[in-house]
Amino acid sequence: MAVLRKDCVERPLRICFEMMGLFIGSHPWWFLIAPLIFSTCLGSGFYLLQDRMSNDIEEQFTPFDGQAKLERKYIQETFTGNDSTFSRLRLSTDGNYAILIATNDRNILTMESLQDVLDLDFQVRSMVVQFDNQSFEYVDVCAEVMGSCTSNDILDIIKTNASNIDTVNLTFPWYNSNSRSFPLYLSLGNVKLLNESTVVESAKAIQLYYYLREDNKTKTDLWLESFIKLVSNISSADIQVSYSTSMSMQWEFEKSPGSVIHLFSITYAIAITFSIISCWRLDNVRTKVWVAACGVFSTGLAVLSGFGMLLLLDQPFVMTVASCPFMILGIGLDDMFIMISCWQRTSVLDSVPERLAYTYKDATVSITITTLTNALALFLGCSSPFGSVRSFCLYAGISICFCYLYSITFLGACMALNGQREAENKHWFTCANIPEDLPSRSSKAFGMCCVGGSYDRITEKEETEVVSHMFEQFYGPFLTHKSTKVCVFFLYAGYLSVSIYGCFNLNEGLNIRNLALDDSYLIKYYNDQGQHFAEYSCNVMVAVKQPFAYWDADEQKHLCSCISHFESLNFVNGTLAWFLSFVQYANASNLNISSQESFLTHLPDFLELNAMFKHDINFTADTKIRASRFFVQTLNNASMKDMMIGLRKTAEECQVDLLVYHPAFIYFDQYTVIMDNTIKTIMEAVMVMLVVSLILIPSPLCSLWVAFAICSVIVGVTGFMALWGVNLDSISMINLVMCIGFSVDFSAHISYSFVSSPKSDVNEKAIDAMACLGYPILQGALSTILGVLVLSMSGSYIFRTFFKIVFLVITFGLLHGLVFIPVFLTLLGAFGKWF
């Protein structure tokens, strides 16, 4: 029966690449110099790097079309603030503030500890900052309430006198004094109550806020910087202090690229060393030292060109892009090892152009497959709703394209020039002609340093490397043995079982603290906040979007029913609503507010007594209520995702048109899109990979195995990253998108080599594929792991996550390429007609 071959695209490509190799081999200097000039021109874009930096956390790490951003827009347009009556509860953004937490392991509510807290508060408020040759203090930039700076409840209660703590009977979570109530759960942490009452016996933490106006960001940023310097240098025997500001996370996040700059030099030093060692031959002519060095240099040119071009095109540069060079280095070296392996299988007696032509004919289609799959996977990631993912995928995808371009031009030219040196039997370092055989009466040292150029006289090819020989003579036959295949199946079943288990334990969402470096002062602040103030969560706004008859008893029932539904949620602790307070006020004053006229008549008097509630009502020009809002206090006994989705669902089910919002929802929105978007991107990428494989690999069944390998590696990486403590967030999503491309590399190389083998027996095909590409695949895997290994020492969660996932991708990709896929391919012997 005729053999069915689907090589209508692959065969013409091989011919084209063969002609290309012949041309480059004949004119190597053109293709050596042109990429250098081209990359230098594009590299000029790096002068614009600082202008293109875009590291705004909200912009890059939250969905650009998130629901909370629409909710915030509505809140800002409907409920306008007032600079003279600041209210933290009613902020539509995080605000502009500094915060500190003072802790004492025994009791912070002692006279000595409170005096230290008061001294610290005084230093903060009296701190002098210079701006435009003028000095200012906190009082000059503070957010105001009725003409005075916002204060801290616990300090107001003791009237800024530590000795008053003995005369005050504090209650928790609310403290009532005369006509005012204080939410002490915002000020006191780790509270111990007396005999299960509400009376406070002790507390281990006090939290102080310093809110600033938002009219002059430059000025307030200077104050915040001065606050950080001041508090960081304060020491006390009785209290420990942690601190943060509204800008701290942004400033700390921007330090992350600097934390890995020194790792680039280490990475490239390791890569060059490994490449040279792995390409080193004892033969002083046949050694590929210069090709290895040029391969590393070629990846540098690719990064220079890709990044430079996008910077010239005004594309934003996000910090996550800084991990791209590590990935490009691994991909470029993988291509180099494949090309060197194919070069070594050509006849040394052929001319250099002919050898390069045969090299391109054998290697470049395989490299094209992996480049297309890598690049397409990344370009598909550009549709992500996260700016950080889009930026990374764009920079990485373009850089991979340049890496491919320079591999088949610049690196090919370097191989041709190195081939000319080999053809003339010149020493790799001195370029002097040396004898092929050891002259008589010459020392062994002379033979090691000054002899080279030998080759296999029977095959007319370079002598087989030891590792490649082991793959052909030992590993290949061992892997294709029947008992080994059975063991491989059991191994795969165990791998898949653990992977699936991990997938079911995958957590979603980016913990904002992970954007700071490990040694940041923010880590201590978040630890203290989590330890002492973890019981209560967000105070969420609930906006009534429709005109509503608050005075009508039946309508009130609808709204009260909605409030009851909110309060019935296990993570809701209470409600603060202006209309409920107004009803209490009316009942206490014997006022009739059952009609629209009487309701709107008495409402202004109530608002004069409770000025903050003015910000919760939106009046029309004729003093009718267009919209209003109330607040629900949530607890920390549910995940942020469940809390936000639960509140939104409750609002949707209400008969009144409601909207729920909190500034933190901007970040929580990632939970609603990250899983679906990741799955969608992966599925689209797998389909694209399958199409590319079907077009370029002349065997439909092998193409299906490549697609299978992609899915299998992705499942493995997802499961094991969950077991390694990595969440599914925008950062790991970047790496999973990248994983799609990486996962196909080794399997595609082996599959293509398998179907291209002239052998007839499937076991012999597998052995031949191992002999040809086993060693270069191993080299490529090790070079990639070494390229990212230094990132494991990074103080940044972003770069450590990059290392973990790349390590898993390469490990599992190598396992599939050298173990699983070869065995699975041999099991298709009964379907030999497909090959």
C-alpha positions in Angstrom: 0.0 0.0 0.0 1.4 3.4 -0.9 2.6 5.5 2.0 0.5 8.6 2.6 2.7 11.7 3.0 1.5 15.2 3.7 4.6 17.1 2.6 3.2 19.5 0.1 4.3 22.4 2.3 7.3 20.8 4.1 9.0 19.6 0.9 9.1 23.0 -0.8 10.2 24.6 2.5 13.1 22.2 2.7 14.1 23.1 -0.9 13.9 26.8 -0.2 15.9 26.5 3.0 18.5 24.4 1.2 18.9 27.1 -1.5 19.1 29.7 1.3 21.8 27.8 3.0 23.7 27.5 -0.2 23.5 31.3 -0.8 24.5 32.2 2.8 27.3 29.7 2.7 28.6 31.4 -0.5 28.3 35.0 0.9 28.7 34.7 4.7 30.1 38.2 5.3 26.9 39.8 4.0 24.8 37.9 6.5 27.2 38.5 9.3 27.5 42.3 8.9 23.9 43.1 7.9 22.3 41.8 11.2 24.8 43.7 13.2 24.0 47.0 11.4 20.2 46.2 11.5 20.2 45.4 15.3 22.3 48.4 16.1 19.8 50.7 14.4 16.9 49.1 16.1 18.7 49.1 19.4 18.7 52.8 19.4 15.2 52.4 20.8 16.7 51.7 24.2 17.4 55.4 24.5 13.6 55.7 25.0 13.3 53.0 27.6 12.7 55.3 30.6 10.0 57.2 28.6 8.3 53.9 27.7 8.3 52.4 31.2 4.7 51.6 32.3 4.6 50.0 35.7 1.3 51.3 37.1 0.0 48.4 39.1 -3.7 49.0 38.4 -3.1 49.5 34.7 -0.9 46.4 34.2 -2.2 43.9 36.7 -6.0 44.4 36.7 -8.4 43.6 33.8 -8.6 46.7 31.6 -12.3 46.1 31.1 -13.0 44.9 34.7 -16.5 45.4 36.0 -15.2 47.3 39.1 -13.7 50.0 36.8 -17.2 50.7 35.4 -18.6 50.7 38.9 -16.0 53.2 40.1 -16.8 55.5 37.2 -20.4 55.5 38.2 -19.6 56.2 41.8 -17.3 59.0 40.9 -19.8 60.6 38.6 -22.7 60.2 40.9 -21.3 60.9 44.4 -18.9 63.8 44.3 -16.6 64.4 47.3 -15.9 67.5 49.4 -12.4 68.5 50.4 -13.7 70.0 53.7 -15.5 66.8 54.9 -13.1 63.9 54.1 -14.4 60.4 54.7 -12.3 57.3 54.2 -15.4 55.2 54.0 -16.6 57.1 50.9 -13.4 57.0 48.9 -13.8 55.7 45.4 -10.0 55.0 45.1 -7.4 53.8 47.6 -6.8 57.4 48.6 -3.6 59.2 49.5 -2.3 58.2 52.9 0.4 56.9 55.2 -0.3 54.2 57.7 1.7 52.6 60.6 1.1 49.7 62.9 2.6 49.8 66.4 2.7 46.4 68.1 3.6 45.1 71.5 3.7 41.3 72.1 2.0 41.7 75.5 -0.3 44.7 75.6 -0.1 47.9 73.5 -2.7 49.6 75.8 -0.3 50.3 78.6 0.8 53.9 79.5 4.4 53.3 78.4 3.5 51.8 75.0 0.8 54.4 74.4 3.2 57.2 75.2 5.6 55.8 72.6 2.7 55.8 70.1 1.8 59.4 70.9 5.4 60.4 70.5 5.6 58.7 67.2 2.3 60.4 66.1 3.7 63.8 67.2 6.9 63.2 65.2 4.9 62.4 62.1 2.6 65.4 62.4 5.4 67.8 63.1 7.8 66.4 60.4 9.1 69.3 58.2 9.4 68.7 54.5 11.1 70.9 51.9 9.3 71.7 48.6 10.2 74.5 46.1 12.4 76.2 48.7 9.6 76.2 51.2 8.9 74.0 54.2 5.6 72.4 55.1 4.2 69.9 57.6 1.3 67.4 57.8 -1.2 70.1 58.6 -0.5 71.7 55.2 -1.3 68.7 53.2 -3.7 66.7 55.4 -7.2 65.7 54.4 -9.6 67.8 56.5 -12.9 67.3 58.3 -14.6 70.6 59.2 -11.4 72.5 59.0 -9.2 70.1 61.0 -6.9 67.3 59.9 -8.4 63.8 60.1 -7.6 62.2 63.4 -7.1 58.7 64.7 -10.0 57.3 66.8 -8.0 55.7 69.5 -6.0 58.9 70.1 -9.1 60.9 70.2 -10.6 58.6 72.8 -7.7 59.0 75.2 -7.5 62.7 74.3 -3.8 62.3 73.3 -2.9 61.6 76.9 -1.5 58.1 77.6 -2.5 58.3 81.3 -6.2 58.5 80.3 -6.2 54.9 79.2 -6.8 53.8 82.8 -9.9 55.9 83.0 -11.5 54.9 79.7 -13.6 51.7 79.5 -12.9 50.7 75.9 -15.4 48.4 74.1 -14.9 46.4 70.9 -15.6 46.5 68.0 -17.5 49.8 68.6 -16.9 52.3 71.3 -19.7 54.8 72.0 -19.0 58.1 73.6 -21.7 60.7 74.0 -23.2 61.2 70.6 -20.3 59.6 68.6 -19.4 56.0 67.8 -15.9 54.9 67.1 -15.1 51.8 64.9 -12.3 50.5 67.1 -11.8 47.4 64.9 -10.0 49.8 62.5 -7.6 51.0 65.3 -7.0 48.1 67.6 -5.7 44.7 66.6 -5.5 41.3 68.3 -8.0 42.4 70.9 -8.6 40.3 74.0 -12.1 40.9 75.6 -12.9 40.7 79.3 -14.9 37.6 80.2 -16.5 37.3 76.8 -18.0 40.8 77.0 -17.4 43.7 74.7 -15.0 45.4 77.2 -11.3 45.4 76.0 -8.9 43.8 78.3 -5.8 44.1 76.1 -4.7 44.6 72.5 -1.4 43.9 70.8 -1.6 46.5 67.9 -2.6 50.0 67.1 -3.1 51.2 63.6 -2.8 54.9 62.7 -3.8 56.6 59.5 -2.6 59.9 58.0 -4.7 60.9 55.0 -3.6 63.6 52.6 -5.3 65.8 50.1 -5.0 64.8 46.4 -4.6 68.3 44.9 -0.8 68.3 44.6 0.7 64.9 44.0 4.3 66.0 43.9 4.0 67.7 47.2 2.2 64.8 48.9 4.6 62.2 47.4 7.5 64.2 49.1 5.7 64.0 52.4 5.1 60.2 52.0 8.8 59.7 51.2 9.7 61.7 54.3 7.3 59.6 56.3 9.0 56.4 55.2 12.4 57.8 56.1 11.2 59.0 59.5 9.4 55.9 60.6 12.1 53.5 59.3 14.7 55.1 61.6 12.5 55.1 64.7 13.3 52.6 67.4 11.5 51.9 70.7 12.0 49.4 73.6 8.2 49.0 74.1 6.8 48.9 70.5 7.7 47.6 67.1 6.5 49.6 64.1 5.6 48.6 60.5 4.5 51.1 58.0 3.2 51.7 54.4 1.8 54.4 52.2 -0.6 54.6 49.3 2.5 54.8 47.0 4.6 52.2 48.7 3.6 49.2 46.6 4.1 51.2 43.4 7.5 52.4 44.5 8.6 49.0 45.7 7.3 47.3 42.6 9.4 49.6 40.4 12.5 48.4 42.3 12.0 44.8 41.0 13.8 45.2 37.6 16.9 46.6 39.4 17.0 43.5 41.6 17.7 41.3 38.6 20.0 43.5 36.5 23.1 41.9 38.0 21.7 38.5 37.2 21.8 39.2 33.5 25.6 39.2 33.4 25.6 36.0 35.5 23.1 34.3 33.2 25.0 35.1 30.0 28.3 34.1 31.6 26.8 30.7 32.5 25.2 30.4 29.1 28.4 31.1 27.3 30.3 28.8 29.5 27.9 25.9 29.1 27.6 26.4 25.4 31.3 26.4 24.9 31.8 23.4 27.1 29.0 21.4 25.5 30.3 22.3 22.0 33.9 21.8 22.8 35.7 19.0 20.9 39.1 17.6 21.7 39.8 18.1 18.0 41.3 21.6 17.6 39.8 22.0 14.1 36.3 20.5 14.5 35.5 22.2 17.8 32.5 24.5 17.7 33.7 27.0 20.3 33.2 30.1 18.1 29.8 28.9 16.9 28.6 28.5 20.5 29.8 32.0 21.4 28.1 33.4 18.3 24.9 31.6 19.2 24.8 33.3 22.6 25.6 36.7 20.9 22.8 36.1 18.3 20.2 35.9 21.1 21.5 39.2 22.5 21.0 40.7 19.1 17.5 39.4 19.0 16.6 41.0 22.3 18.3 44.2 21.2 16.3 44.3 18.0 13.0 43.1 19.3 12.9 45.4 22.3 14.4 48.3 20.4 11.9 48.1 17.6 8.9 48.1 20.0 10.3 50.9 22.0 10.7 53.0 18.8 7.0 52.1 18.1 6.0 53.6 21.4 5.0 50.3 23.0 4.8 50.4 26.8 7.6 48.5 28.6 6.2 46.7 31.7 8.5 45.3 34.3 7.4 41.7 33.6 9.1 42.0 30.2 12.5 42.0 32.0 12.3 38.2 32.1 12.1 37.9 28.3 15.9 37.8 27.7 16.2 34.7 29.9 13.6 32.9 27.7 15.0 34.1 24.4 18.5 32.9 25.5 17.1 29.4 26.0 15.2 29.3 22.7 18.2 30.7 20.7 20.6 28.1 22.2 18.2 25.3 21.5 18.1 26.3 17.8 21.9 26.6 17.7 22.4 23.1 19.1 20.0 21.7 16.5 21.9 23.4 13.7 25.3 22.3 15.0 24.0 18.7 15.2 22.8 18.8 11.6 26.1 20.3 10.4 28.0 17.5 12.0 26.0 15.0 10.0 27.1 16.5 6.7 30.1 15.3 4.7 33.3 17.1 5.6 34.4 16.6 2.0 31.6 18.8 0.6 32.1 22.5 0.1 31.1 24.9 2.9 28.0 26.2 0.9 26.9 22.6 0.3 27.3 21.6 4.0 25.3 24.7 5.1 22.7 23.9 2.5 22.3 20.3 3.9 22.2 21.7 7.4 19.4 24.2 6.6 17.5 21.4 4.7 17.5 19.2 7.8 17.4 21.7 10.7 15.5 24.8 9.6 12.0 23.3 9.1 12.2 21.9 12.6 13.3 25.3 13.9 10.6 27.0 11.9 7.9 24.7 13.6 9.1 25.6 17.1 9.5 29.3 16.3 6.0 29.5 14.8 4.4 27.7 17.8 6.3 29.8 20.3 5.6 33.1 18.6 1.9 32.3 17.8 1.3 31.2 21.4 2.7 34.5 22.6 0.8 36.6 20.1 -2.4 34.9 21.2 -1.6 36.1 24.7 -1.7 39.7 23.5 -5.5 39.4 23.7 -5.3 39.1 27.5 -7.2 41.6 29.5 -4.1 42.2 31.6 -1.7 44.9 30.4 1.3 43.1 31.9 0.5 39.9 30.0 -0.1 41.8 26.7 3.2 43.7 27.0 5.2 40.5 27.8 3.7 38.5 25.0 4.3 41.2 22.5 7.9 41.8 23.4 8.6 38.1 23.7 6.9 37.2 20.5 8.7 39.9 18.4 12.0 38.9 20.1 11.5 35.2 19.2 10.9 36.3 15.5 14.2 38.1 15.6 15.9 35.2 17.3 14.7 33.0 14.4 15.8 35.5 11.8 19.3 35.9 13.3 19.6 32.1 13.7 19.2 31.5 10.0 21.2 34.5 8.9 23.8 35.7 11.4 24.4 32.3 13.1 24.4 30.5 9.7 27.0 33.0 8.5 29.1 32.2 11.6 28.8 28.5 10.9 29.9 29.1 7.3 33.0 31.1 8.4 33.8 28.5 11.0 33.3 25.8 8.2 35.8 27.6 6.0 38.3 27.5 8.9 37.6 23.7 9.3 38.0 23.2 5.5 41.4 24.7 5.6 42.3 22.7 8.7 43.1 25.7 10.8 43.4 25.9 14.6 40.3 27.2 16.3 42.2 29.8 18.2 45.3 30.8 16.3 43.8 30.1 12.8 47.1 28.6 11.8 47.2 25.5 9.7 47.9 22.4 11.8 48.5 18.7 10.9 45.6 16.3 11.0 47.7 13.5 12.6 50.3 13.7 15.3 53.8 14.1 13.8 56.4 11.5 14.8 58.5 12.4 17.8 55.9 15.0 19.0 54.7 15.1 22.6 51.2 14.3 23.7 50.9 17.9 24.8 51.5 19.0 21.2 48.9 16.5 20.0 46.3 17.9 22.4 47.0 21.5 21.4 48.2 21.5 17.8 46.6 18.6 16.0 43.1 18.4 14.5 40.8 17.9 11.6 40.2 14.1 11.8 36.9 12.6 10.6 35.3 9.2 9.9 36.8 8.0 6.7 34.0 5.6 6.0 31.0 7.9 6.5 33.0 11.1 5.6 31.3 12.8 8.5 32.6 14.3 11.7 33.2 11.7 14.4 30.2 11.0 16.5 30.1 12.7 20.0 30.1 10.4 23.0 26.7 11.5 24.2 25.1 11.1 20.8 26.7 7.7 20.6 25.2 6.8 23.9 21.8 7.9 22.7 22.1 5.7 19.6 23.8 2.6 21.1 22.3 2.5 24.6 19.5 4.8 25.4 17.5 4.3 22.2 17.5 0.5 22.3 16.7 0.6 26.0 13.8 2.9 25.6 12.3 0.9 22.7 12.4 -2.4 24.7 9.0 -3.8 25.5 9.5 -3.9 29.3 10.7 -0.3 29.2 7.6 0.8 27.3 5.4 -0.8 30.0 7.3 1.1 32.7 7.0 4.3 30.7 3.2 3.9 30.7 3.1 3.5 34.4 5.4 6.5 34.8 3.1 8.6 32.6 0.0 7.4 34.5 1.7 8.6 37.8 2.7 11.9 36.2 -0.8 12.5 35.0 -2.4 11.6 38.2 -0.3 13.9 40.3 -0.8 16.7 37.7 -4.6 16.4 37.8 -4.6 16.4 41.5 -2.6 19.6 41.6 -4.9 21.2 39.0 -7.9 20.7 41.4 -5.9 22.4 44.2 -4.9 25.5 42.1 -5.6 28.8 43.8 -6.5 31.9 41.8 -5.5 35.6 42.2 -2.4 37.7 42.7 -1.6 38.6 46.3 -0.7 42.3 46.1 2.2 41.8 48.6 3.9 39.6 46.0 4.7 42.6 43.9 7.2 43.9 46.5 10.7 42.5 47.0 11.3 40.0 49.8 13.4 42.5 51.8 10.8 45.3 51.5 9.5 47.0 54.6 6.1 46.3 53.2 6.4 42.6 54.0 6.5 43.3 57.7 3.6 45.6 57.4 1.5 43.0 55.6 2.5 40.4 58.1 1.4 42.7 61.0 -1.8 43.5 59.2 -2.6 39.9 58.6 -1.8 38.9 62.1 -3.6 41.7 64.0 -6.2 43.1 61.7 -7.5 40.1 59.8 -11.0 39.8 61.3 -12.6 42.6 59.3 -12.5 43.1 55.6 -13.9 45.8 53.2 -16.6 48.3 54.0 -18.5 48.0 50.7 -20.6 50.7 49.0 -24.0 49.7 47.8 -25.5 52.3 45.4 -29.2 52.6 44.8 -29.1 53.6 41.1 -32.7 54.4 40.5 -35.0 57.2 41.8 -36.7 55.6 44.8 -39.6 56.5 47.0 -37.9 56.2 50.4 -41.0 57.6 52.2 -43.3 54.9 50.9 -43.8 52.0 53.3 -44.1 49.3 50.5 -41.0 50.6 48.7 -39.1 50.7 52.0 -39.9 47.0 52.5 -38.2 46.2 49.2 -35.1 48.1 50.2 -35.1 46.6 53.7 -35.5 43.2 52.2 -32.4 43.8 50.1 -30.5 44.9 53.2 -31.6 41.8 55.0 -30.3 39.7 52.1 -27.0 41.4 52.4 -26.9 40.9 56.2 -27.8 37.2 55.8 -24.5 36.6 54.0 -22.1 34.9 56.4 -19.3 37.4 55.6 -21.4 40.5 56.2 -21.2 42.0 59.7 -23.5 45.1 59.6 -25.0 47.9 57.6 -24.6 51.7 57.7 -27.4 53.5 55.8 -28.4 57.1 55.8 -32.1 56.4 55.3 -32.2 53.9 58.3 -30.5 56.6 60.4 -33.0 59.2 59.1 -35.9 56.9 60.1 -34.5 56.6 63.6 -34.0 60.3 63.8 -37.6 60.9 62.6 -39.0 58.4 65.2 -37.0 60.0 68.0 -38.2 63.4 67.0 -41.8 62.4 66.3 -41.6 63.5 62.7 -43.9 62.2 60.0 -41.9 61.4 56.9 -44.4 59.1 55.2 -45.0 61.5 52.3 -42.6 62.8 49.7 -43.1 66.4 50.8 -42.5 65.7 54.5 -39.6 63.4 53.8 -37.8 66.0 51.6 -38.7 68.8 54.1 -37.1 67.2 57.1 -34.2 65.5 55.3 -32.0 68.7 55.1 -32.2 69.2 58.9 -31.1 65.6 59.4 -28.2 66.1 57.0 -27.1 69.2 58.8 -26.7 67.2 62.0 -25.0 64.3 60.1 -22.9 66.1 57.4 -21.2 62.9 56.2 -24.5 61.5 54.9 -24.7 64.4 52.4 -22.1 62.5 50.3 -24.4 59.5 50.1 -27.3 61.2 48.3 -27.4 62.6 44.8 -30.0 65.3 44.4 -31.5 66.5 41.2 -31.8 70.2 40.5 -35.3 70.3 42.0 -34.0 68.5 45.2 -35.3 65.1 44.4 -33.2 62.0 45.1 -31.7 60.6 41.9 -29.4 58.0 43.6 -28.1 57.2 47.0 -25.8 54.7 48.7 -25.3 52.7 51.9 -22.5 50.5 53.3 -22.1 46.9 54.4 -19.2 45.9 56.6 -17.7 42.5 55.5 -15.6 40.0 57.5 -12.5 38.1 56.5 -14.1 34.7 56.8 -14.5 34.2 53.0 -12.2 34.5 50.1 -12.1 37.8 48.3 -13.5 36.2 45.2 -16.4 34.6 47.0 -17.1 37.9 48.9 -17.2 40.1 45.8 -19.2 37.6 43.7 -21.6 37.0 46.6 -22.3 40.7 47.0 -22.7 41.3 43.3 -25.1 38.3 43.0 -27.1 39.6 46.0 -27.4 43.0 44.4 -28.5 41.5 41.1 -31.3 39.5 42.8 -32.6 42.5 44.6 -35.8 44.1 43.2 -34.1 47.5 43.5 -31.4 48.5 40.9 -28.2 48.2 43.0 -24.5 48.4 42.4 -21.8 47.2 44.9 -18.3 48.7 44.9 -15.1 49.0 46.8 -11.7 50.2 45.6 -10.2 46.8 46.2 -12.7 45.3 43.7 -10.4 46.8 41.0 -7.9 44.2 42.0 -10.3 41.4 42.9 -11.8 41.5 39.4 -8.8 39.4 38.3 -10.5 36.4 40.0 -13.5 36.7 37.6 -11.5 36.5 34.4 -8.1 34.8 35.0 -9.2 31.2 34.8 -11.5 31.6 31.8 -9.1 33.8 30.0 -6.2 31.4 30.6 -8.2 28.3 29.4 -9.4 30.2 26.3 -5.9 31.3 25.4 -4.5 27.8 25.9 -7.2 26.2 23.8 -6.8 28.7 21.0 -3.0 28.2 21.1 -3.3 24.3 21.1 -5.5 24.6 18.0 -3.0 26.9 16.3 -0.2 24.5 17.2 -2.1 21.6 15.7 -2.7 23.5 12.5 1.0 24.4 12.3 2.1 20.8 13.0 -0.4 19.4 10.4 1.0 21.8 7.8 4.7 21.4 8.5 5.0 17.8 9.8 4.4 15.3 7.0 2.4 13.0 9.2 -1.1 13.8 10.6 -0.8 11.3 13.4 2.5 12.7 14.6 0.9 16.2 14.6 -1.7 14.9 16.9 0.9 13.5 19.2 2.6 17.0 19.2 -0.8 18.5 20.2 -1.2 15.8 22.8 2.3 16.7 24.2 1.3 20.3 24.5 -1.8 19.5 26.5 0.0 17.0 28.6 2.8 19.4 29.5 0.4 22.2 30.3 -1.6 20.0 32.6 1.6 18.9 34.3 2.9 22.4 34.7 -0.4 23.7 36.0 -0.7 20.9 38.5 2.8 20.9 39.8 3.0 24.7 40.0 -0.1 24.6 42.3 1.8 22.0 44.5 4.8 24.3 44.4 2.8 27.2 45.9 2.2 29.2 42.7 -1.2 30.8 42.2 -2.9 31.3 38.9 -2.6 35.1 38.4 -1.5 37.5 35.7 2.1 36.7 36.4 1.8 32.9 36.2 -0.6 33.3 33.2 2.3 35.0 31.3 4.4 31.9 32.0 1.7 29.5 31.1 1.2 31.2 27.7 4.9 31.0 27.2 4.7 27.3 28.4 2.5 26.6 25.4 5.3 27.4 23.0 8.0 25.8 25.1 6.1 22.6 25.5 6.0 21.9 21.8 9.7 22.4 21.2 11.2 19.1 22.1 8.3 17.0 21.1 8.1 18.7 17.7 11.8 18.1 17.1 11.6 14.4 18.0 8.4 13.9 16.0 9.7 15.7 12.9 13.0 13.7 13.1 10.9 10.5 13.6 8.8 10.9 10.5 11.8 12.2 8.5 13.9 9.1 9.3 14.5 6.8 6.3 14.2 3.7 8.5 11.2 1.5 8.1 10.8 -0.1 11.5 9.2 2.3 14.1 11.7 1.3 16.8 14.6 2.0 14.5 12.9 5.4 13.6 12.8 6.2 17.3 16.4 5.2 17.8 17.5 7.3 14.8 15.6 10.3 16.1 17.3 9.9 19.4 20.7 9.6 17.8 20.2 12.7 15.7 18.5 15.0 18.2 18.7 13.5 21.7 21.9 15.3 22.6 21.0 18.7 21.1 17.6 18.5 22.8 19.3 17.7 26.1 21.7 20.6 25.5 18.8 23.0 24.8 17.0 21.9 28.0 20.1 22.3 30.2 20.9 25.7 28.6 17.4 27.0 29.2 17.4 25.8 32.9 20.8 27.3 33.4 19.6 30.5 31.8 16.8 30.9 34.3 18.5 29.2 37.3 19.9 32.5 38.7 16.3 33.8 38.9 15.6 31.4 41.7 17.9 33.6 43.8 15.9 36.7 42.9 14.2 38.7 45.7 11.2 39.2 43.5 8.1 36.9 43.4 7.7 37.7 39.7 11.1 36.4 38.7 11.0 33.4 41.0 7.6 32.4 39.5 9.2 32.7 36.1 12.0 30.4 37.2 9.6 27.8 38.7 7.3 27.6 35.7 10.1 27.5 33.1 11.9 24.8 35.2 8.7 22.8 35.2 8.1 23.4 31.5 11.6 22.4 30.4 11.6 19.4 32.8 8.3 18.0 31.6 9.0 19.0 28.0 12.2 17.1 28.1 10.5 14.1 29.7 7.9 14.1 26.9 10.5 14.6 24.2 13.0 12.0 25.3 10.7 9.5 27.0 6.9 9.6 26.5 6.6 10.7 22.9 9.2 8.3 21.4 7.5 5.4 23.1 4.0 6.5 22.1 5.2 6.9 18.5 6.6 3.4 18.4 3.2 2.0 19.5 1.8 3.2 16.2 3.6 0.6 14.2 0.4 -0.9 13.1 -0.5 2.4 11.5 2.8 2.7 9.6 1.0 3.9 6.6 0.6 7.3 8.4 4.3 7.7 8.5 
